[in-house]
């Protein structure tokens, strides 16, 4: 098939959604489809090609449409810049689709969805969030799609309750590129480079420290759990890798307030995509935290890329027990603790190091099975096959 993936955001981008888009397009291409990623032409401080930046094969086309970019003009009021830019991008997109033939449109943009379903080209909508505004229009557009991909079961249930045809909605979490976990850098070299202590277990967290710019993802709970373990006499060091830098500095300050030194926790800036798997390999156990929160992100929407990378790493995982992740993991594959409970996290980490070898082997086998199931190519093959039925 000739597939157009439609995006409304800057590309490439350091944000997780850019990586997800890049890997979905690459997987579709691997399945034999002719893929074109269509993006707005926006000012960008990343000058590498997307294929270099995301460390993926150059196997699909990226088209940046020409249109007025309000973000680059000082005289456009800040509050209107995005809306004005999208107005002109939508016009350029309509013109582009009228001049080029595609068999399928694929999008994760609720902003563009109403326009796409009017194109007379079949549309697959992949949802990462349910918008708060214009819900009737949103639901109407979803019901005109050939398939709606919901990242989680709680999101699917919410969509159906809003009036989306349940026969159109499937649940597919995010995915992982398994080939990133071969030919890894030497773990000891990684530890030496970052100054990780040789005589301590390494607790790893690799990924963004916040989401949607302001929603904290549980780093404070990691620091407090490390403090608990240190007071219990466990030789452990937290290795926290990610940004933004202002949040990293905030968390460093909090660590010091807990009495944690560089022997207890080491922070590192965001690393290139190609380095992530080697950093995970250098850790003894990986943590996916979450605060105690009723925010839809934690209760319904999240399907974190880092969790699928954790599964592919083969390392032990301790994980906050939040509803969206129950689609993917259970006690058969990870060690769960209550979100926001740093003492519970500390207990889960401690138990990992003392669990029976048969339990450890069983969980490792289950994680490998999950990583294979969520390999991007397998995931996208399931989606396209369902759309064609």
ABEGO torsion letter per residue (X at the ends): XBBBBBBABBOBBABAAAAAAAAAAAAAAAAGBBBBBBBBBBBBABABBAAAAAGBBBABBBBBBBBBBAAABAABBAAAAAAAAAAAAAAAAAAAAAABBBABBBBABAAAAAAAAAAGBBBBBBBABBBABGAAAAAAAAAABABBBBABAAAAAAAAAAGBBAAABBBBBBBBBAAAABGBBBAAAAAAAAGBBAABBBBBBBEBABBGGABBAGAAAAAAAAAAAAAAGBBBBBBBBEOBAAAAAAAAAAAAAAGBBAAABBBBBBBBAAAAAAAAAABABBBBBBBBBABAAAAAABBBAAAAAAAAAGBBBBBBBBAAAAAABBAAABBBBBBGBAAAAAAAAAAAAABBAAAAAAAAAAAAAAAAAABAAAAAAAAAAAAAX
